[in-house]
């Protein structure tokens, strides 16, 4: 239980930083002396900043010698924007390291073996599930070579995202739109289609964040968009990536390091996502309104009989103002 107590503190430290839009994982570290006293603590504050282990070592100073370190993630073993943490731990004279989760990043993994080779005792798998959940989308991206994809839609009760005449703003109320702001703030990129940009001229920004801390905005599609479109405003204007939607999403991870993506787009892109089995999580807002006709949220994507229809029994249902929000994961 003692190991879990110290690891719990490391997990608590890890969430001190909001790295939802950062390419790096959140990590916490705690150094404990032989008497059971915490002599050093640290957490990672984003790409380019000191890693949690280095911060904890700096705080502990000479007290790190002979002490035990608790890390939520395996110490890195390679030079990135900062030096390898494994070497910093060896140099500090730490005698034992307890690791919650092994590093899935092949380029940085191997720190544990480096520590063992240096004569440091290494234990694994203390509170592993909790540590993995801290970086769920980052782990998913490393293991599946693409980001975790969230699909958000807002429809009438009968499943339409726009009326027969094309009108779509606003189906849901202000409280629902505020909730969307929270969802946007939790991702590294927001993907939309050129058709949506032409139809709605959206900003797709997070009001609570500075202009430089916004998620990357990405437009998919070949249609011409005016340069004065709102989505190109600010110091981080939207970028355009052409090609197959699946390849675009992969590129966001492989070329930009983005591990969680929100898709806010029309029916054509939704159809492509569901057809390609690229939807991992859903936020479906339903307004208390009936349209009778219009543009469906998804359209046909290969389900031709009820027996083949995907079902998602593990869902959360909330009331947001006058609207309903159905939230679930597909895997």
ROFI-365557 format. One record per residue (C-alpha): residue number from 1; residue in three letters; x, y, z. Coordinates in steps of 0.001 Angstrom, whole numbers, plus 500000, padded with zeros to 6 digits. Layout:
+------+------+--------+--------+--------+
| resi | resn |      x |      y |      z |
+------+------+--------+--------+--------+
|  NUM |  ALA |      X |      Y |      Z |
...
+------+------+--------+--------+--------+
This chain:
+------+------+--------+--------+--------+
| resi | resn |      x |      y |      z |
+------+------+--------+--------+--------+
|    1 |  UNK | 500000 | 500000 | 500000 |
|    2 |  UNK | 502910 | 502341 | 500606 |
|    3 |  UNK | 503962 | 502157 | 496964 |
|    4 |  UNK | 500419 | 502979 | 495879 |
|    5 |  UNK | 500313 | 505973 | 498227 |
|    6 |  UNK | 503409 | 507518 | 496660 |
|    7 |  UNK | 502319 | 506622 | 493133 |
|    8 |  UNK | 498943 | 508225 | 493817 |
|    9 |  UNK | 500786 | 511419 | 494633 |
|   10 |  UNK | 502749 | 511145 | 491382 |
|   11 |  UNK | 499484 | 510693 | 489456 |
|   12 |  UNK | 498033 | 513715 | 491235 |
|   13 |  UNK | 501054 | 515789 | 490266 |
|   14 |  UNK | 500802 | 514668 | 486635 |
|   15 |  UNK | 497399 | 516303 | 486152 |
|   16 |  UNK | 498721 | 519649 | 487409 |
|   17 |  UNK | 499438 | 520568 | 483784 |
|   18 |  UNK | 496855 | 520925 | 481023 |
|   19 |  UNK | 498548 | 519180 | 478103 |
|   20 |  UNK | 495384 | 518364 | 476158 |
|   21 |  UNK | 496736 | 520293 | 473160 |
|   22 |  UNK | 500382 | 519293 | 473664 |
|   23 |  UNK | 502192 | 516537 | 471803 |
|   24 |  UNK | 503719 | 515117 | 474999 |
|   25 |  UNK | 502130 | 512951 | 477711 |
|   26 |  UNK | 501392 | 514142 | 481226 |
|   27 |  UNK | 503834 | 512659 | 483744 |
|   28 |  UNK | 504397 | 512948 | 487491 |
|   29 |  UNK | 507337 | 511873 | 489652 |
|   30 |  UNK | 507982 | 511625 | 493395 |
|   31 |  UNK | 511264 | 510939 | 495219 |
|   32 |  UNK | 511100 | 509313 | 498660 |
|   33 |  UNK | 513975 | 508864 | 501120 |
|   34 |  UNK | 514611 | 505823 | 503322 |
|   35 |  UNK | 512513 | 507305 | 506130 |
|   36 |  UNK | 509473 | 507555 | 503850 |
|   37 |  UNK | 509662 | 511323 | 503426 |
|   38 |  UNK | 508911 | 512890 | 500061 |
|   39 |  UNK | 512017 | 514904 | 499214 |
|   40 |  UNK | 511285 | 515784 | 495585 |
|   41 |  UNK | 508255 | 516199 | 493355 |
|   42 |  UNK | 507793 | 517130 | 489730 |
|   43 |  UNK | 505456 | 517106 | 486748 |
|   44 |  UNK | 505926 | 517716 | 483038 |
|   45 |  UNK | 504615 | 521082 | 481879 |
|   46 |  UNK | 504683 | 520563 | 478126 |
|   47 |  UNK | 506899 | 520063 | 475124 |
|   48 |  UNK | 510332 | 521622 | 475588 |
|   49 |  UNK | 510059 | 521956 | 479356 |
|   50 |  UNK | 511905 | 519836 | 481925 |
|   51 |  UNK | 510522 | 516341 | 482430 |
|   52 |  UNK | 508894 | 515354 | 485697 |
|   53 |  UNK | 511861 | 513251 | 486840 |
|   54 |  UNK | 514342 | 516090 | 486286 |
|   55 |  UNK | 512147 | 518566 | 488180 |
|   56 |  UNK | 511854 | 516154 | 491114 |
|   57 |  UNK | 515626 | 515519 | 491145 |
|   58 |  UNK | 516337 | 519255 | 491164 |
|   59 |  UNK | 514025 | 519711 | 494137 |
|   60 |  UNK | 515518 | 516783 | 496048 |
|   61 |  UNK | 519135 | 517785 | 495466 |
|   62 |  UNK | 521568 | 515681 | 497533 |
|   63 |  UNK | 518619 | 513908 | 499172 |
|   64 |  UNK | 518061 | 512013 | 495929 |
|   65 |  UNK | 521083 | 509792 | 496627 |
|   66 |  UNK | 519927 | 506354 | 497729 |
|   67 |  UNK | 516262 | 507378 | 497451 |
|   68 |  UNK | 513349 | 505766 | 495584 |
|   69 |  UNK | 511641 | 507455 | 492651 |
|   70 |  UNK | 508019 | 506839 | 491665 |
|   71 |  UNK | 507241 | 507625 | 488000 |
|   72 |  UNK | 503857 | 507469 | 486280 |
|   73 |  UNK | 505627 | 506737 | 482963 |
|   74 |  UNK | 508887 | 504942 | 482200 |
|   75 |  UNK | 511743 | 507492 | 482176 |
|   76 |  UNK | 512779 | 508429 | 478653 |
|   77 |  UNK | 515942 | 506938 | 477226 |
|   78 |  UNK | 516772 | 509248 | 474321 |
|   79 |  UNK | 517620 | 512847 | 473591 |
|   80 |  UNK | 514577 | 514851 | 472581 |
|   81 |  UNK | 514034 | 518545 | 473251 |
|   82 |  UNK | 515502 | 517737 | 476681 |
|   83 |  UNK | 518072 | 515171 | 477810 |
|   84 |  UNK | 517260 | 511528 | 478646 |
|   85 |  UNK | 515732 | 511169 | 482104 |
|   86 |  UNK | 517306 | 507740 | 482643 |
|   87 |  UNK | 520768 | 509316 | 482644 |
|   88 |  UNK | 519625 | 512087 | 485018 |
|   89 |  UNK | 518333 | 509441 | 487452 |
|   90 |  UNK | 521625 | 507540 | 487317 |
|   91 |  UNK | 523619 | 510723 | 487868 |
|   92 |  UNK | 521449 | 511665 | 490867 |
|   93 |  UNK | 522333 | 508425 | 492657 |
|   94 |  UNK | 518752 | 507175 | 493000 |
|   95 |  UNK | 518789 | 503517 | 494037 |
|   96 |  UNK | 515284 | 502335 | 493075 |
|   97 |  UNK | 512671 | 503368 | 490523 |
|   98 |  UNK | 509033 | 502252 | 490544 |
|   99 |  UNK | 507207 | 502719 | 487238 |
|  100 |  UNK | 503445 | 502702 | 486694 |
|  101 |  UNK | 503408 | 502428 | 482894 |
|  102 |  UNK | 505984 | 501354 | 480335 |
|  103 |  UNK | 506588 | 503858 | 477539 |
|  104 |  UNK | 504818 | 502908 | 474272 |
|  105 |  UNK | 506950 | 505436 | 472367 |
|  106 |  UNK | 509570 | 503246 | 470699 |
|  107 |  UNK | 511832 | 506247 | 470108 |
|  108 |  UNK | 511985 | 507064 | 473829 |
|  109 |  UNK | 511485 | 503643 | 475455 |
|  110 |  UNK | 514197 | 501553 | 477099 |
|  111 |  UNK | 514833 | 503781 | 480077 |
|  112 |  UNK | 514021 | 501006 | 482527 |
|  113 |  UNK | 516631 | 498687 | 481017 |
|  114 |  UNK | 519211 | 501470 | 481092 |
|  115 |  UNK | 518515 | 501933 | 484813 |
|  116 |  UNK | 518785 | 498187 | 485458 |
|  117 |  UNK | 522065 | 498060 | 483552 |
|  118 |  UNK | 523344 | 500816 | 485844 |
|  119 |  UNK | 522539 | 498748 | 488938 |
|  120 |  UNK | 519311 | 500511 | 489875 |
|  121 |  UNK | 516426 | 498351 | 491086 |
|  122 |  UNK | 513343 | 498791 | 488896 |
|  123 |  UNK | 509800 | 497660 | 489692 |
|  124 |  UNK | 506819 | 497909 | 487367 |
|  125 |  UNK | 503056 | 497881 | 487215 |
|  126 |  UNK | 502029 | 499875 | 490289 |
|  127 |  UNK | 498693 | 501563 | 489475 |
|  128 |  UNK | 499216 | 500875 | 485768 |
|  129 |  UNK | 495545 | 501217 | 484789 |
|  130 |  UNK | 495300 | 504637 | 486392 |
|  131 |  UNK | 498514 | 505781 | 484717 |
|  132 |  UNK | 497366 | 504576 | 481297 |
|  133 |  UNK | 494053 | 506383 | 481690 |
|  134 |  UNK | 495905 | 509668 | 482298 |
|  135 |  UNK | 497270 | 509469 | 478748 |
|  136 |  UNK | 494560 | 507384 | 477129 |
|  137 |  UNK | 494581 | 509093 | 473716 |
|  138 |  UNK | 498390 | 509370 | 473640 |
|  139 |  UNK | 498689 | 505643 | 474350 |
|  140 |  UNK | 496038 | 504886 | 471730 |
|  141 |  UNK | 497895 | 506902 | 469099 |
|  142 |  UNK | 501187 | 505116 | 469744 |
|  143 |  UNK | 499516 | 501721 | 469634 |
|  144 |  UNK | 497262 | 502366 | 466621 |
|  145 |  UNK | 499377 | 504860 | 464647 |
|  146 |  UNK | 496579 | 507419 | 464479 |
|  147 |  UNK | 494834 | 509834 | 466843 |
|  148 |  UNK | 491800 | 509074 | 468968 |
|  149 |  UNK | 488855 | 510524 | 466993 |
|  150 |  UNK | 485854 | 512236 | 468577 |
|  151 |  UNK | 482817 | 512880 | 466421 |
|  152 |  UNK | 480432 | 515614 | 467548 |
|  153 |  UNK | 477040 | 516261 | 466022 |
|  154 |  UNK | 473911 | 518238 | 466853 |
|  155 |  UNK | 470599 | 517036 | 465464 |
|  156 |  UNK | 466854 | 517226 | 465756 |
|  157 |  UNK | 465102 | 514357 | 467534 |
|  158 |  UNK | 464583 | 512698 | 464163 |
|  159 |  UNK | 468288 | 512820 | 463322 |
|  160 |  UNK | 468683 | 515786 | 460959 |
|  161 |  UNK | 471579 | 518261 | 461120 |
|  162 |  UNK | 469846 | 520809 | 458886 |
|  163 |  UNK | 466343 | 521511 | 457610 |
|  164 |  UNK | 465164 | 520876 | 454066 |
|  165 |  UNK | 466147 | 524437 | 453080 |
|  166 |  UNK | 469674 | 523957 | 454456 |
|  167 |  UNK | 469292 | 526052 | 457613 |
|  168 |  UNK | 471209 | 524617 | 460583 |
|  169 |  UNK | 472091 | 527437 | 463021 |
|  170 |  UNK | 471203 | 526978 | 465737 |
|  171 |  UNK | 469605 | 523564 | 466332 |
|  172 |  UNK | 470782 | 523403 | 469939 |
|  173 |  UNK | 470809 | 526076 | 472630 |
|  174 |  UNK | 473580 | 528101 | 474220 |
|  175 |  UNK | 474281 | 525622 | 477075 |
|  176 |  UNK | 475018 | 522914 | 474495 |
|  177 |  UNK | 477323 | 525254 | 472617 |
|  178 |  UNK | 479167 | 525968 | 475879 |
|  179 |  UNK | 479664 | 522226 | 476360 |
|  180 |  UNK | 481136 | 522038 | 472865 |
|  181 |  UNK | 483673 | 524650 | 473953 |
|  182 |  UNK | 484826 | 522255 | 476701 |
|  183 |  UNK | 485110 | 519384 | 474220 |
|  184 |  UNK | 487168 | 521514 | 471837 |
|  185 |  UNK | 489559 | 522455 | 474634 |
|  186 |  UNK | 490282 | 518765 | 475271 |
|  187 |  UNK | 491730 | 518021 | 471819 |
|  188 |  UNK | 494839 | 518873 | 469830 |
|  189 |  UNK | 493050 | 519436 | 466516 |
|  190 |  UNK | 489588 | 520213 | 465179 |
|  191 |  UNK | 488851 | 518819 | 461724 |
|  192 |  UNK | 486125 | 520102 | 459443 |
|  193 |  UNK | 485219 | 519994 | 455762 |
|  194 |  UNK | 485455 | 522703 | 453139 |
|  195 |  UNK | 481687 | 522444 | 452669 |
|  196 |  UNK | 481071 | 523248 | 456328 |
|  197 |  UNK | 483404 | 526251 | 456140 |
|  198 |  UNK | 481569 | 527592 | 453077 |
|  199 |  UNK | 478130 | 526993 | 454574 |
|  200 |  UNK | 478668 | 528225 | 458144 |
|  201 |  UNK | 481917 | 530267 | 458133 |
|  202 |  UNK | 482808 | 528908 | 461609 |
|  203 |  UNK | 485687 | 529995 | 463824 |
|  204 |  UNK | 486039 | 526578 | 465529 |
|  205 |  UNK | 488011 | 528146 | 468381 |
|  206 |  UNK | 487898 | 527872 | 472176 |
|  207 |  UNK | 486816 | 531141 | 473756 |
|  208 |  UNK | 488578 | 530452 | 477060 |
|  209 |  UNK | 492003 | 529916 | 475446 |
|  210 |  UNK | 494517 | 532419 | 474163 |
|  211 |  UNK | 494981 | 532778 | 470411 |
|  212 |  UNK | 498276 | 530898 | 470553 |
|  213 |  UNK | 496958 | 528024 | 472697 |
|  214 |  UNK | 494141 | 527051 | 470338 |
|  215 |  UNK | 493797 | 523537 | 468906 |
|  216 |  UNK | 495053 | 523181 | 465354 |
|  217 |  UNK | 492192 | 523766 | 462913 |
|  218 |  UNK | 492244 | 521531 | 459851 |
|  219 |  UNK | 490153 | 521759 | 456694 |
|  220 |  UNK | 489662 | 518664 | 454532 |
|  221 |  UNK | 488315 | 518952 | 450987 |
|  222 |  UNK | 489143 | 520595 | 447678 |
|  223 |  UNK | 486519 | 523348 | 447433 |
|  224 |  UNK | 487798 | 526910 | 447130 |
|  225 |  UNK | 487518 | 528912 | 450368 |
|  226 |  UNK | 487794 | 532715 | 450557 |
|  227 |  UNK | 490930 | 533906 | 452341 |
|  228 |  UNK | 488819 | 536139 | 454600 |
|  229 |  UNK | 486972 | 533135 | 456057 |
|  230 |  UNK | 486902 | 533315 | 459851 |
|  231 |  UNK | 488733 | 530013 | 460200 |
|  232 |  UNK | 491891 | 531617 | 458781 |
|  233 |  UNK | 491895 | 534387 | 461406 |
|  234 |  UNK | 494387 | 534727 | 464246 |
|  235 |  UNK | 498036 | 533759 | 464740 |
|  236 |  UNK | 497204 | 530059 | 464237 |
|  237 |  UNK | 495105 | 530024 | 461060 |
|  238 |  UNK | 493563 | 526789 | 459885 |
|  239 |  UNK | 495610 | 524561 | 457625 |
|  240 |  UNK | 494377 | 522566 | 454660 |
|  241 |  UNK | 495305 | 518918 | 454173 |
|  242 |  UNK | 494184 | 517250 | 450976 |
|  243 |  UNK | 493576 | 513573 | 450450 |
|  244 |  UNK | 491671 | 510654 | 451901 |
|  245 |  UNK | 490164 | 511462 | 455305 |
|  246 |  UNK | 491787 | 508449 | 456940 |
|  247 |  UNK | 495207 | 509478 | 455674 |
|  248 |  UNK | 494626 | 513046 | 456851 |
|  249 |  UNK | 493822 | 511833 | 460351 |
|  250 |  UNK | 496893 | 509586 | 460407 |
|  251 |  UNK | 499032 | 512517 | 459287 |
|  252 |  UNK | 497866 | 514582 | 462242 |
|  253 |  UNK | 499577 | 512063 | 464519 |
|  254 |  UNK | 502527 | 511062 | 462385 |
|  255 |  UNK | 503465 | 514569 | 461216 |
|  256 |  UNK | 502041 | 516858 | 463918 |
|  257 |  UNK | 502068 | 514655 | 467039 |
|  258 |  UNK | 498366 | 515249 | 467698 |
|  259 |  UNK | 496830 | 512329 | 469595 |
|  260 |  UNK | 493207 | 513454 | 470019 |
|  261 |  UNK | 491069 | 514931 | 467236 |
|  262 |  UNK | 487561 | 516385 | 467205 |
|  263 |  UNK | 485607 | 516218 | 463957 |
|  264 |  UNK | 482964 | 518915 | 463505 |
|  265 |  UNK | 481667 | 518639 | 459982 |
|  266 |  UNK | 478722 | 517796 | 457789 |
|  267 |  UNK | 477096 | 514569 | 456713 |
|  268 |  UNK | 479616 | 513707 | 453988 |
|  269 |  UNK | 482556 | 513643 | 456387 |
|  270 |  UNK | 480506 | 511874 | 459054 |
|  271 |  UNK | 479632 | 509210 | 456490 |
|  272 |  UNK | 483319 | 508787 | 455616 |
|  273 |  UNK | 484304 | 508471 | 459280 |
|  274 |  UNK | 481727 | 505839 | 460118 |
|  275 |  UNK | 482303 | 503899 | 456909 |
|  276 |  UNK | 486050 | 503744 | 457638 |
|  277 |  UNK | 485466 | 502808 | 461311 |
|  278 |  UNK | 487365 | 505896 | 462462 |
|  279 |  UNK | 484949 | 507048 | 465180 |
|  280 |  UNK | 486231 | 506265 | 468677 |
|  281 |  UNK | 484059 | 508542 | 470794 |
|  282 |  UNK | 480756 | 510345 | 470218 |
|  283 |  UNK | 479108 | 513467 | 471589 |
|  284 |  UNK | 475601 | 513563 | 470113 |
|  285 |  UNK | 473475 | 516578 | 471034 |
|  286 |  UNK | 469747 | 516248 | 470390 |
|  287 |  UNK | 467445 | 519253 | 470418 |
|  288 |  UNK | 463708 | 518934 | 471276 |
|  289 |  UNK | 462653 | 519725 | 467730 |
|  290 |  UNK | 461322 | 517706 | 464785 |
|  291 |  UNK | 462196 | 518540 | 461175 |
|  292 |  UNK | 460603 | 515723 | 459202 |
|  293 |  UNK | 463110 | 516138 | 456388 |
|  294 |  UNK | 466554 | 517562 | 455789 |
|  295 |  UNK | 470162 | 516378 | 455929 |
|  296 |  UNK | 470712 | 513258 | 458050 |
|  297 |  UNK | 473615 | 513222 | 460509 |
|  298 |  UNK | 475366 | 510260 | 458901 |
|  299 |  UNK | 473385 | 508707 | 456080 |
|  300 |  UNK | 473837 | 505131 | 454899 |
|  301 |  UNK | 477158 | 503567 | 455883 |
|  302 |  UNK | 476666 | 499884 | 455167 |
|  303 |  UNK | 474008 | 498796 | 457672 |
|  304 |  UNK | 471300 | 497006 | 455700 |
|  305 |  UNK | 469557 | 495103 | 458491 |
|  306 |  UNK | 468937 | 495657 | 462185 |
|  307 |  UNK | 471123 | 492673 | 463052 |
|  308 |  UNK | 474141 | 494502 | 461602 |
|  309 |  UNK | 473464 | 497824 | 463319 |
|  310 |  UNK | 476171 | 498785 | 465842 |
|  311 |  UNK | 474882 | 499196 | 469383 |
|  312 |  UNK | 476513 | 501174 | 472175 |
|  313 |  UNK | 474951 | 500157 | 475496 |
|  314 |  UNK | 477597 | 501890 | 477627 |
|  315 |  UNK | 476602 | 505518 | 477290 |
|  316 |  UNK | 476091 | 508603 | 479417 |
|  317 |  UNK | 472981 | 510732 | 479040 |
|  318 |  UNK | 472939 | 514347 | 480245 |
|  319 |  UNK | 470528 | 517203 | 479940 |
|  320 |  UNK | 472258 | 520367 | 478727 |
|  321 |  UNK | 469810 | 523223 | 478900 |
|  322 |  UNK | 466805 | 522069 | 476873 |
|  323 |  UNK | 468926 | 519639 | 474860 |
|  324 |  UNK | 470080 | 516073 | 475473 |
|  325 |  UNK | 473699 | 514932 | 475203 |
|  326 |  UNK | 474447 | 511279 | 474509 |
|  327 |  UNK | 478123 | 510479 | 475103 |
|  328 |  UNK | 479714 | 507086 | 474425 |
|  329 |  UNK | 482820 | 505335 | 473142 |
|  330 |  UNK | 482668 | 502904 | 470254 |
|  331 |  UNK | 485582 | 500715 | 471384 |
+------+------+--------+--------+--------+
